[in-house]
Amino acid sequence: FAVCFTASAAVGIKMDETGTITLEKKTLNGTPVPDATFTAYQVLALTKNTDGSNTDEGTYVATQAFADVINANVDLTDTGYLQSAGALFGSTEEIEAIIPKLLAASKNATNGVSFTDDTTDGIYASPELSLGVYLVVETEVPDHYNISTSSFLVAIPEWNGNAANGEG
């Protein structure tokens, strides 16, 4: 079965808040797919600036498991929290090129947070997560389905250029 995903990250824009990632998994004909498991790995943490600047601004810092990949592929200079995952990682082609490297690094990561659909509606919501950028990977599927090869990056909060929003 082919499966479609939609994702969003919801949070305010205060540095001390957390957010969640919500996914919807359906077949191509729109049937919800329950009973899968997703894992979100924090690739970049959003840390509060401590240099006396605006206290509601921060800096992205690569998490330990992903530091080598990030440092070799992403320029984190002059990045504040008001950027989408796409803006941080560049073009679609650049994102598609880095995801396999991040997936390889995730095999050694200990910061993955798994979440499942506890209903039958195909809606998956993570627990509260720290602000940052996450690699989301489908890690388990119900019988008769294949694990999706479409891992993706999502930022909490997701930024659309005008305001933080709940759409990823």
C-alpha contacts under 8 A as a table, 3 or more apart, distances in Angstrom:
res1	aa1	res2	aa2	distance
1	F	27	T	6.67
1	F	28	L	7.89
1	F	144	H	7.80
1	F	145	Y	6.01
1	F	146	N	7.25
2	A	27	T	5.83
2	A	28	L	5.98
3	V	25	K	6.62
3	V	26	K	5.50
3	V	27	T	4.35
3	V	28	L	5.67
3	V	148	S	7.62
4	C	24	E	7.96
4	C	25	K	5.89
4	C	26	K	5.41
4	C	27	T	6.03
4	C	28	L	6.19
5	F	23	L	6.56
5	F	24	E	5.52
5	F	25	K	5.00
5	F	26	K	6.76
6	T	23	L	5.58
6	T	24	E	5.35
6	T	25	K	7.16
7	A	21	I	6.94
7	A	22	T	5.58
7	A	23	L	4.47
7	A	24	E	6.65
7	A	167	E	7.27
7	A	168	G	5.62
8	S	21	I	5.72
8	S	22	T	5.38
8	S	23	L	6.72
8	S	154	V	7.70
8	S	158	E	7.88
8	S	166	G	5.72
8	S	167	E	4.52
8	S	168	G	3.93
9	A	19	G	6.69
9	A	20	T	5.67
9	A	21	I	4.63
9	A	22	T	6.49
9	A	154	V	7.04
9	A	155	A	6.72
9	A	156	I	5.54
9	A	157	P	6.10
9	A	158	E	5.97
9	A	165	N	7.63
9	A	166	G	5.17
9	A	167	E	6.06
9	A	168	G	5.53
10	A	19	G	5.43
10	A	20	T	5.73
10	A	21	I	6.83
10	A	156	I	6.74
10	A	157	P	6.17
10	A	158	E	7.29
10	A	165	N	6.35
10	A	166	G	4.07
10	A	167	E	7.11
11	V	17	E	7.21
11	V	18	T	6.39
11	V	19	G	4.64
11	V	20	T	7.18
11	V	156	I	6.67
11	V	157	P	5.46
11	V	164	A	7.57
11	V	165	N	7.22
11	V	166	G	6.77
12	G	17	E	6.99
12	G	19	G	7.86
12	G	157	P	6.90
12	G	164	A	6.64
12	G	165	N	7.69
13	I	17	E	7.40
13	I	56	D	7.82
13	I	157	P	6.61
13	I	164	A	6.36
14	K	17	E	5.67
14	K	56	D	5.92
15	M	47	T	7.82
15	M	48	K	6.51
15	M	55	T	7.85
15	M	56	D	5.57
15	M	57	E	7.09
15	M	58	G	7.41
15	M	131	L	7.45
17	E	130	S	7.25
17	E	131	L	7.24
18	T	128	E	5.79
18	T	129	L	5.28
18	T	130	S	4.81
18	T	131	L	5.76
18	T	156	I	7.76
19	G	128	E	5.28
19	G	129	L	5.27
19	G	130	S	6.59
19	G	131	L	6.80
19	G	156	I	6.07
19	G	157	P	7.00
20	T	125	A	6.68
20	T	126	S	5.41
20	T	127	P	6.05
20	T	128	E	5.12
20	T	129	L	5.85
20	T	156	I	7.46
21	I	125	A	5.69
21	I	126	S	5.27
21	I	127	P	7.91
21	I	156	I	7.90
22	T	123	I	7.01
22	T	124	Y	5.50
22	T	125	A	4.30
22	T	126	S	6.41
23	L	123	I	5.71
23	L	124	Y	4.94
23	L	125	A	6.36
24	E	32	P	7.82
24	E	122	G	5.51
24	E	123	I	4.50
24	E	124	Y	6.15
25	K	32	P	6.00
25	K	33	V	5.51
25	K	34	P	7.53
25	K	122	G	5.05
25	K	123	I	6.48
25	K	124	Y	7.80
26	K	29	N	7.60
26	K	30	G	5.30
26	K	31	T	5.18
26	K	32	P	4.29
26	K	33	V	5.18
26	K	122	G	6.46
27	T	30	G	5.22
27	T	31	T	5.21
27	T	32	P	6.50
27	T	33	V	6.77
28	L	31	T	7.44
32	P	120	T	7.13
32	P	121	D	5.41
32	P	122	G	4.55
32	P	123	I	7.96
33	V	36	A	7.48
33	V	120	T	7.25
33	V	121	D	7.04
33	V	122	G	4.70
34	P	117	D	5.73
34	P	118	D	7.71
34	P	119	T	6.90
34	P	120	T	5.07
34	P	121	D	6.30
34	P	122	G	4.52
34	P	123	I	7.49
34	P	142	P	7.54
35	D	116	T	6.48
35	D	117	D	5.76
35	D	118	D	7.32
35	D	120	T	7.67
35	D	122	G	7.84
35	D	141	V	6.49
35	D	142	P	5.62
36	A	116	T	5.95
36	A	117	D	6.83
36	A	138	E	7.42
36	A	139	T	7.60
36	A	140	E	5.23
36	A	141	V	4.18
36	A	142	P	5.79
37	T	114	S	6.57
37	T	115	F	5.67
37	T	116	T	4.64
37	T	117	D	7.47
37	T	138	E	5.99
37	T	139	T	5.53
37	T	140	E	4.80
37	T	141	V	6.43
38	F	114	S	5.48
38	F	115	F	5.45
38	F	116	T	6.45
38	F	136	V	6.75
38	F	137	V	5.56
38	F	138	E	4.29
38	F	139	T	5.36
38	F	140	E	6.99
39	T	112	G	5.79
39	T	113	V	5.27
39	T	114	S	4.12
39	T	115	F	6.35
39	T	136	V	5.73
39	T	137	V	5.30
39	T	138	E	6.30
39	T	139	T	6.40
40	A	112	G	5.39
40	A	113	V	5.24
40	A	114	S	6.39
40	A	134	Y	5.79
40	A	135	L	5.56
40	A	136	V	4.44
40	A	137	V	6.44
41	Y	106	S	7.16
41	Y	109	A	7.59
41	Y	111	N	5.86
41	Y	112	G	4.41
41	Y	113	V	6.52
41	Y	134	Y	5.21
41	Y	135	L	5.09
41	Y	136	V	6.44
42	Q	45	A	6.72
42	Q	63	T	6.82
42	Q	111	N	6.60
42	Q	112	G	7.06
42	Q	132	G	6.75
42	Q	133	V	5.88
42	Q	134	Y	4.38
42	Q	135	L	6.45
43	V	62	A	5.91
43	V	63	T	5.52
43	V	65	A	7.80
43	V	66	F	5.83
43	V	132	G	7.48
43	V	133	V	5.64
43	V	134	Y	5.33
43	V	135	L	6.43
44	L	60	Y	5.81
44	L	61	V	5.31
44	L	62	A	4.42
44	L	63	T	5.55
44	L	132	G	5.27
44	L	133	V	4.95
44	L	134	Y	6.98
45	A	60	Y	5.53
45	A	61	V	5.24
45	A	62	A	6.27
45	A	63	T	6.36
45	A	130	S	7.50
45	A	131	L	6.36
45	A	132	G	4.39
45	A	133	V	6.63
46	L	58	G	5.99
46	L	59	T	5.53
46	L	60	Y	4.59
46	L	61	V	6.42
46	L	81	Y	6.84
46	L	130	S	7.93
46	L	131	L	5.46
46	L	132	G	4.74
46	L	133	V	7.94
47	T	58	G	5.17
47	T	59	T	5.30
47	T	60	Y	6.25
47	T	61	V	7.02
48	K	55	T	6.83
48	K	56	D	7.21
48	K	57	E	6.27
48	K	58	G	4.31
48	K	59	T	6.49
49	N	52	G	7.32
49	N	53	S	6.71
49	N	54	N	7.57
49	N	55	T	6.46
49	N	57	E	6.25
49	N	58	G	4.85
49	N	59	T	6.46
50	T	53	S	7.13
50	T	55	T	7.63
52	G	55	T	7.36
53	S	57	E	7.73
54	N	57	E	5.70
55	T	58	G	7.69
57	E	80	G	6.32
57	E	81	Y	6.36
58	G	80	G	5.48
58	G	81	Y	5.75
59	T	79	T	6.13
59	T	80	G	5.31
59	T	81	Y	6.61
60	Y	76	L	6.80
60	Y	79	T	6.62
60	Y	80	G	6.96
60	Y	81	Y	7.25
60	Y	132	G	7.18
61	V	76	L	7.73
62	A	66	F	6.20
62	A	67	A	4.97
62	A	70	I	6.41
62	A	71	N	7.73
63	T	66	F	5.58
63	T	67	A	5.76
64	Q	67	A	5.26
65	A	68	D	7.72
65	A	105	A	6.28
65	A	106	S	6.95
65	A	108	N	6.59
65	A	109	A	5.12
65	A	110	T	7.68
66	F	69	V	5.51
66	F	70	I	6.08
66	F	102	L	6.69
66	F	105	A	5.99
66	F	106	S	7.43
66	F	109	A	7.82
67	A	70	I	5.14
67	A	71	N	5.79
68	D	71	N	5.30
68	D	72	A	6.15
69	V	72	A	5.32
69	V	73	N	6.13
69	V	98	I	7.95
69	V	101	K	6.63
69	V	102	L	6.72
69	V	105	A	7.61
70	I	73	N	5.21
70	I	74	V	5.23
71	N	74	V	5.91
71	N	75	D	7.26
73	N	98	I	7.37
74	V	88	L	7.61
74	V	89	F	6.32
76	L	79	T	5.76
76	L	88	L	7.61
79	T	83	Q	7.57
79	T	88	L	7.65
80	G	83	Q	6.78
82	L	159	W	5.82
82	L	161	G	7.51
82	L	164	A	7.61
83	Q	86	G	7.94
83	Q	87	A	5.91
83	Q	88	L	6.57
83	Q	158	E	7.24
83	Q	159	W	5.40
83	Q	160	N	7.67
83	Q	161	G	7.39
84	S	87	A	5.14
84	S	88	L	6.42
84	S	154	V	7.83
84	S	155	A	6.15
84	S	157	P	7.99
84	S	158	E	5.35
84	S	159	W	4.84
84	S	160	N	6.75
85	A	88	L	5.22
85	A	89	F	6.25
85	A	133	V	6.54
85	A	153	L	6.37
85	A	154	V	5.69
85	A	155	A	5.24
85	A	158	E	7.27
86	G	89	F	5.30
86	G	90	G	5.73
86	G	91	S	6.91
86	G	92	T	7.56
86	G	95	I	7.44
87	A	90	G	5.39
87	A	91	S	7.76
89	F	94	E	6.69
89	F	95	I	5.88
90	G	93	E	7.96
90	G	94	E	5.73
90	G	95	I	6.52
91	S	94	E	5.09
91	S	95	I	6.27
92	T	95	I	5.10
92	T	96	E	6.06
93	E	96	E	5.04
93	E	97	A	6.13
94	E	97	A	5.05
94	E	98	I	6.32
95	I	98	I	5.27
95	I	99	I	6.20
96	E	99	I	5.56
96	E	100	P	7.57
97	A	100	P	6.62
97	A	101	K	7.59
98	I	101	K	5.23
98	I	102	L	6.23
99	I	102	L	4.96
99	I	103	L	6.03
99	I	151	S	7.28
99	I	152	F	7.17
100	P	103	L	4.95
100	P	104	A	6.22
101	K	104	A	5.16
101	K	105	A	6.34
102	L	105	A	4.99
102	L	106	S	6.06
102	L	135	L	7.60
103	L	106	S	4.98
103	L	107	K	6.89
104	A	107	K	5.70
104	A	108	N	7.98
105	A	108	N	5.83
105	A	109	A	6.68
106	S	109	A	4.73
109	A	112	G	6.74
113	V	126	S	7.72
114	S	126	S	7.31
115	F	124	Y	6.83
115	F	125	A	6.64
115	F	126	S	5.35
115	F	127	P	7.33
116	T	124	Y	5.70
116	T	125	A	7.29
116	T	126	S	7.89
117	D	120	T	7.08
117	D	121	D	7.67
117	D	122	G	6.27
117	D	123	I	5.88
117	D	124	Y	4.80
117	D	125	A	7.33
118	D	124	Y	7.99
119	T	122	G	7.33
119	T	123	I	7.79
120	T	123	I	7.97
126	S	129	L	7.58
130	S	156	I	7.61
131	L	155	A	7.57
131	L	156	I	5.05
131	L	157	P	6.53
132	G	155	A	5.67
132	G	156	I	5.35
132	G	157	P	7.36
133	V	153	L	6.68
133	V	154	V	5.64
133	V	155	A	4.20
133	V	156	I	6.25
134	Y	153	L	5.47
134	Y	154	V	5.39
134	Y	155	A	6.21
134	Y	156	I	7.97
135	L	151	S	6.93
135	L	152	F	5.67
135	L	153	L	4.62
135	L	154	V	6.72
136	V	151	S	5.59
136	V	152	F	5.45
136	V	153	L	6.20
136	V	154	V	7.48
137	V	150	S	7.61
137	V	151	S	4.86
137	V	152	F	7.11
138	E	141	V	7.63
138	E	147	I	6.24
138	E	148	S	6.12
138	E	149	T	7.84
138	E	151	S	7.06
139	T	147	I	6.86
140	E	147	I	6.52
141	V	145	Y	6.12
141	V	146	N	6.63
141	V	147	I	5.89
142	P	145	Y	5.95
148	S	151	S	7.38
154	V	158	E	7.13
154	V	168	G	6.50
155	A	158	E	4.91
155	A	159	W	7.89
155	A	168	G	7.58
157	P	164	A	6.12
157	P	165	N	7.01
157	P	166	G	7.61
158	E	164	A	5.88
158	E	165	N	5.98
158	E	166	G	6.80
158	E	167	E	6.87
158	E	168	G	5.86
159	W	162	N	7.40
159	W	163	A	6.17
159	W	164	A	4.63
159	W	165	N	6.20
160	N	163	A	6.05
160	N	164	A	6.41
160	N	165	N	6.92
161	G	164	A	7.86
165	N	168	G	7.95
